[in-house]
Amino acid sequence: MSIVVPHGLDPELVRVAELQPDLDYSRPQESREALRRAYRISRALRSRNAPEDGDDLEVVDREIPARAGSPDIPVRVYARRGGQEPAPCLLFFHGGGFVTGNLDTEDARCREYTRRTGVTVVSVDYRLAPEHPFPCAFEDSYDALVWVAANADELGVDTGRIIVGGTSAGGALTAAVCLAARDLDGPAVAHQLLLYPVVDHVMHTRSMKEFDATPGWHARNNVHMWRHYLGTDAPENVSAYAAPGEAGDLSRLPSAYVMTIEFDPLRDEGIDFGRRLLAAGVSVQLHHFPGTFHGFDAAAPQSRIGKRALDEQCFVLARAADVNVV
């Protein structure tokens, strides 16, 4: 089955949707290579219109220590030169179905966040499945939060304004890290940014059943994703740190921004998670974007709706960090 551009897609997104690669996540290595090629092309096209960083941003790749027995974790730190210290910090996790992605996946987004808000971004290159199934990605993500809080002085960041965010599978890691920080009395998190998040391994929602050939992401790959990440076809007693929708108690969590997308199999689970957070007493902003496909804001950042999505993310980030947007 090939990708089908859905009727009702925003006109500016149609051509972009047609160009989205139809990846087969049953073959992780092939999917990774196909995405690397797509990222190279996308970066080349965006660089024609993207503003130059100049001396405004300092971007540094480094490795941070993980828990005993685990390898060091690669991270990329984005900071605005000459900014006020201590700065707020966003700990960010890329998407890719727990199987693909790296520090380059969301490089453009992270640069834009720092450029426009002055927030220091720490992007995490967590270990990928199937070679490293759960809990590896979760442990890397939580360890990164602990490291940021412990090294706030070196990073020049404010421990009272640590925000956690991510796209898709990175949204699952965001929610899981916030749950663990609450459960384990870990570092305080000021806000969570959940962008079209993965939360439900059961996959019984209407959108999951309906969108099996949509651009950006579809239900067929969602099945492979969970199989790779959980390491089994028939999981039992799945941890909420793997699938945050399993959490019975969502109270006492950080305020949240939840972004969902119309033609996305993850749509309904994201909406449901946002409603559950709200019912648990968490302050939630839930924004559903009609006429869009999974990852449209990264795939079509120059479209009107892509710009609107990024503008809103920067606004939410700035508000949570108590700073101004450029």
N, C-alpha and C positions, 0 to 999 in steps of 0.2 A: 504494500500500500504506500503510495507516494503522498507527499505533503499537499494539502488542499487549502487554498486561500479562502477563508470563510467569507460568506456574504455578510455585508455590514461592516467590514473592516474600514477604518479611516482611509480615505482615498490616498493620503500621503504615504500610507504604510503598505499599500498593495505591492508596489514594485519591490520594496525592501523585503516583504514577506516571501515573495517569489524567489528571492535570492538566498533565503535561509537554507543552510545545508540540512539534508535529511539524514541525520546521524543514526546509527544503529548501536545503542548502548550495550547490546549483547556482546559487542566487540570493543572493549575499552581502548585498546591501543590504537585501533583504526579511528575511533572517535576523537581521541586526543590529537592525533596527527591532522585530521580534517579540521579541527577547531584551530590548531596552530596556524594552518594555512589561511583560514578565514580571518583570524586576528591580524595576521600580517597584512592582508589586503585591506582590512577595515582601518588599521592604523595609518596605512599609506594614504587612504582616501581622506581620513579625518585630518591628517596633518596639513592638508592644503588650506583648511579653514580654521584650524584650532589656533588659539593664541599661543605665542611663545611664552615659555615659563620665564625666560630671562633669569634675572637674579632674584625673582620674587619667591621662588620655592627652593627648598633644599630637600632632595629626595635621596635617601640612603637605604641600601640593602644591607641587612645584617642577619645574624643568627642569634636566637635567644635560647637559654637553657630550658629543657623540658624536665619532666619528672624522671626519676631514676629508671634506667632501662630503655628510655626512649631517645631517639636522636634529637639534636638541636632543631629548633623550628625556624625556618626562614621567614623573615618579615620585611616589609618595606615601609619606611617611616617618611611621611610627607609633612613638612613644617613650613610655615611662612617665615621668610627671613625678616628680621626686625620686628616680629610680632610681639605682642605683650605676653609676658610670662608671669605666672603659670598660665598656660593656654588650656582650653578644654581639649579633650581627646576623644576620637572615634576609633574604636576597635572594630575592624571591618573584615567580613568573611565573604569571599567570592562564591558564586554559584558554580554549577556544573554537575549536578546530580551526584555529588560525593565522589564522582569518578573522573571528571575532567576539570581543568582550570588550574591557574597558577597566579603568580603575582602580577602578570601582565593582563589577566582577564579583566580586571576592573581598574586598571591603571588610569585610564582617562577619567573615570568617575571620581576616583580618589583625588586626582590632581584638581579637578573642578571644585570638589568640596573644600579643599584647603585654600585654593585660590580665592574662592568667593566668601568663605566664612572665617578663615584664619584658624579653624580647628585643626589640630595636629591629628593626622590619620595614621594608624598602625594597621596595615593590611597583612593578613596572616596566610601563609602558604602551608595549610594543614595537610596531613597525609591523606592519600586518596585510596578508596576502595577500587577493585576487590583485593588488591595486594595488602591493604591495611583496613580491614572492616571495622565497624563500631567495636570498641569505643575510641579508636585512634584519633579520628578527626575531632571528636568532642574533647578528648583529653588535651590535644594540642590547643584547641580554642580556649578552653578554660585556663590552661597554663599560661596562655598569652595574656589573659585578663589579670591573672595574679602577677605576672611579670610587669605589666604596665603600672599597676598600683604600687608595686615594690620599688620600681625604678622611676617614679614620677619626677623626682628632682633632676635626675640625669636627662630625662626627656623634656623637662620644662613644662610639665602638664599638671593640671589641678585634679587631685584625686576626688574632689567633690563634683567634678563635671566629666566623668567617664561615661561615654555613650557607647552602646554596642549595636552593630547593624550588619545586615547582609542581604544578598539577593538569593532567592530560590533556596537551594540547599544551604546557602549561607544564612538564610532566614531561619532555617531549622537550628543551625548552630547558635545563632543569636538567642533564640528562645530558650534553648537548652542551657546556654551559659547563664542566662538570667535566672532560670530555675535553680541551677546548681549554686550560684552565688547566694541565693536566698536560703536554700536548704543547708548549705555548708558554712553559713555565716562568712561568706567570702567578701571580696571587695564590693563596695557600693557601686551600683549602676544607676545613673541618673535617668536614662531613657533607652528604649529599644526601638530600632528602625527595622521593621519587617517588610521587605520588599518582595512581593509575590512569593511568600514563604512556603516551603515544604513543611507540613506538620503531621500528616496522617498516613500511616503505612497500610491502613485497611483498604483504602481506594474504592469506597462504595458511594461516593458522591455523584450527583447528576453530571457535573462538569467532567469528572474523571471518566465516566462511562461514555459521555458524548464526544469528547475531544481526543480522538485517537489518531488524528492526522493533521493536527494544527501546527503552524510554523512556530519555531522557537522552542517548543516543548510539546510532547504529546503523551498520551496514556501508555502507549507501548513502551516507551523508554522509561516511564515512571515505574513500571513493573521490574524492568532490569535494574533500575537504580536501587530499589529496596532490596532486591536479591543480592546485589553486590555489597551493599552497605551492611545489611544484617547478616550476610553470610549463609542464608538459608532461604528455601522456597516457602516454608510454612513456619514462620516465627511464632513463638508463644512467649507471653509475659515480656513484651517489648518495653524497654526502659523509656521513660519520658525524656531522658537525655538523648535518645535516638530519635524518637517520634514525639515531639512535645504535645501533640494532641492526646497522648495517653495520660497526661498529668491530670489527676483528679482535683487538685487544688491550685487555682491560678491567682489566689489572693496574694497580697504583699509583694507584687512584682512591680518593676518600674513602669512608668507611663509608656505608652506605645503609639507608634504610627504604623498602620497596617495598610499596605498598598496591594490591591488585587486587580486582575486583568480579565476582560470579558472572555476572550477566546483562549482560555488557559485551563488545562485540566486541574490545576491547583486552585482555581478560583474559589470554589465553594468551601474547601477546607480552610482557606485563609480568612474568608468572611466569617465562618463559624468560630474560628479561633479568636478573631477580634471581638465577636459578640460574647464569647465566654469570658474573655478578659474583662470586658465591660461589666458583665453580670457579677464578676468576682470583686468589683470595686476598683478596678484599675482604670485610670484615665486613658481613653483610647480615641485616636482619630483614625477612622476607617475611610479610605478613599478608593472607590472602585472606578477604574478607567474603562469606559465603554469603547468599542471599536478598536481594540488593541490586541496584540498578541504578546506572548511571554517574552520578556526582555526587549520590548520595543524601545524603551528609553535608552538602552545602550546601542541597539541596532540602528536607530534613526534619531540621533540626538538633535539633528538640525530641523526635524519636522516640528510643526507647531505644537503638537501634543507631546512630543518628546521633550521640547524645551519647557513646556508647562510642568511636566513630571519632574524634571531636574530642578526647576525653580522651586517647586514645592518641597522637594527633598532638602534643598539648601535652606529654605525658610524654616522647616521643621527642625533641622539640625541646629540652626542658629538660635532658634527659640529655646530649645532644650539646653543649649550651651550658654545662653544669655549673652549672645554677641549679635552684631549686625551683619547683614548680608550685603556683599558688594554687588 
